[in-house]
Amino acid sequence: MAFVTDKSGFVPAVTARSRDIPKAAPARRKSRRFSLGTFGYGLPLLITFFVFWEIAPRLGWLNAIFFPPLSEVLTAWYAMLLDGTLSANIGISLQRAFIGFALALVVAIPLGFLMGRYSTFEKVSDLLVQTLRNTSQFALLPVFILLLGIGEASKIAITFYSSIFFLLINTISGVKSVDPLLLKAARSMGTSDLDLFRKVILPASIPHIVAGARLAVKSSIFAVIGAEMLAAKSGLGYLIQNSQLMMETADMYAGILTMTFIGLIVNYLLVWFERWATGWKSPSESSPH
């Protein structure tokens, strides 16, 4: 090794050529491009489906009486929007679904935390929960109507019943998925039960709860639509059923599309909430859609 002189004495000089010295990899810049995700990738196929919907009845591939072109459906949708028919029925259905879903949240999440955290409580209550969970909500709809009448109570009850088990099972799964080492570490530092729930169990369970909420919202919308088809004089379900009976198929499909887009909007709102509430997770762990 060669030496060179310096004011402080002799110091070793680097004799290796600079090209022989491995260079540090440049830091990757965080991409600021907007990620379209599955929505952007799936958009062309969805547009293709809508184009087929428009041309298939016009070319005679499908009976236009029972499957009108998309343009006619959108025209009917706009007409119902202008005269207030659509917005009134949307409001009624969403109100019923929201009340039932909110009641399910209030009951399912505390119950799920208790069942997930305390094994004895789970052993006592699990058989009843599984029995009720495996009973079809639509099979119980006549029971709700007999007990609660054909008014709002029976529709809210069926919505509540349809939502609660998705939330309950996912909450239990979320509580059980918490790393036991985190619980032991928190306990060793003298963390109270309330702080343990608030700072450890709840944040770790949020992804599971949101996943359950996405399923519960879909189920609640389906349930309220089904209930309105059988015993109601208002709501999207009634609109769809009445349009089918009157052979107003464009109005019927307009109601179906409305229900679909409401479900999509609610789904993506819940995805956004999950990403906001679990900002501590890596992007790969978040829900893609």
Stockholm file with secondary structure:
# STOCKHOLM 1.0

chainA/1-289         MAFVTDKSGFVPAVTARSRDIPKAAPARRKSRRFSLGTFGYGLPLLITFFVFWEIAPRLGWLNAIFFPPLSEVLTAWYAMLLDGTLSANIGISLQRAFIGFALALVVAIPLGFLMGRYSTFEKVSDLLVQTLRNTSQFALLPVFILLLGIGEASKIAITFYSSIFFLLINTISGVKSVDPLLLKAARSMGTSDLDLFRKVILPASIPHIVAGARLAVKSSIFAVIGAEMLAAKSGLGYLIQNSQLMMETADMYAGILTMTFIGLIVNYLLVWFERWATGWKSPSESSPH
#=GR chainA/1-289 SS CCEEEETTEEEECCCSCGGGSCCCCCCCCCCCSCCCHHHHHHHHHHHHHHHHHHHHHHTTSSCTTTSCCHHHHHHHHHHHHHTTHHHHHHHHHHHHHHHHHHHHHHHHHHHHHHHHHCHHHHHHHHHHHHHHHTSCHHHHHHHHHHHHCSSHHHHHHHHHHHHHHHHHHHHHHHHHTSCHHHHHHHHHTTCCHHHHIIIIIHHHHHHHHHHHHHHHHHHHHHHHHHHHHHSCSSSHHHHHHHHHHTTCHHHHHHHHHHHHHHHHHHHHHHHHHHHHHTTTSCGGGSCCC
#=GC SS_cons         CCEEEETTEEEECCCSCGGGSCCCCCCCCCCCSCCCHHHHHHHHHHHHHHHHHHHHHHTTSSCTTTSCCHHHHHHHHHHHHHTTHHHHHHHHHHHHHHHHHHHHHHHHHHHHHHHHHCHHHHHHHHHHHHHHHTSCHHHHHHHHHHHHCSSHHHHHHHHHHHHHHHHHHHHHHHHHTSCHHHHHHHHHTTCCHHHHIIIIIHHHHHHHHHHHHHHHHHHHHHHHHHHHHHSCSSSHHHHHHHHHHTTCHHHHHHHHHHHHHHHHHHHHHHHHHHHHHTTTSCGGGSCCC
//
